[in-house]
C-alpha cells in the first residue's frame, strides 16, 4: 500500500511510454483518428491523443436523462 505517495512528476514521460507500448499492440488506423477536420492527422496517434480529442467535444448529452428514465441513478 502506498498511502499519500502519489507522484506525477514523470507523467509526460510515462504517458509517452504508455502510448508507444499500446500503439505497438493496438495501432489506430489513420482513418480511425477522431475529428481530423478539427485537429488534422497525428503521427504518432497514441491513446492520450485519442482521449484528448474524444473529450474535446461534448457527446451523449442525453445519456443521463435516458438512463435515469430507465430507473438507474447517477451520482
NUBAGU-339592 format. One line per 4 residues: number of its first residue (from 0); their letters; for each residue x, y, z of C-alpha. Coordinates in steps of 0.5 Angstrom, whole numbers. Each point is the difference from the previous one (the first is absolute). Layout:
NUM) A) X:Y:Z; ... $
This chain:
0) XXXX) 0:0:0; 2:7:-2; -3:5:5; 1:7:-2 $
4) XXXX) 5:-1:-5; -3:2:-7; 6:3:-4; -2:2:-7 $
8) XXXX) 7:4:-1; 2:-5:-6; -7:0:-3; 1:2:-7 $
12) XXXX) 6:-5:-1; -5:-5:3; -6:2:-5; 5:0:-6 $
16) XXXX) 3:-7:2; -7:-3:1; -2:3:-7; 5:-4:-3 $
20) XXXX) -1:-6:3; -7:0:-1; 1:2:-7; 5:-5:-2 $
24) XXXX) -6:-5:2; -6:3:-2; 2:5:-5; -6:5:-2 $
28) XXXX) -1:0:-8; 1:7:-3; -8:0:-2; -2:-1:7 $
32) XXXX) 3:6:3; -5:5:3; -2:7:-2; 5:0:-6 $
36) XXXX) -4:6:-2; 2:4:6; 7:-3:2; 3:-3:-6 $
40) XXXX) 3:-6:0; 5:-2:5; 6:-5:0; 1:-3:4 $
44) XXXX) -7:0:2; 0:-3:7; -5:-2:6; 1:7:3 $
48) XXXX) -1:4:-6; -6:-4:-2; -3:1:7; 1:8:0 $
52) XXXX) -3:0:-7; -6:-4:3; -1:4:6; 1:7:-4 $
56) XXXX) -7:-1:-3; -7:-1:4; -3:-6:-2; -6:-4:3 $
60) XXXX) -3:6:4; -7:-4:0; 3:-6:3; -1:2:8 $
64) XXXX) -8:1:-2; 0:-6:-4; 3:-5:6; -4:4:5 $
68) XXXX) -6:-1:-4; 1:-8:1; 1:0:7; 7:1:1 $
72) XXX) 3:5:5; 7:4:-2; 4:4:5 $
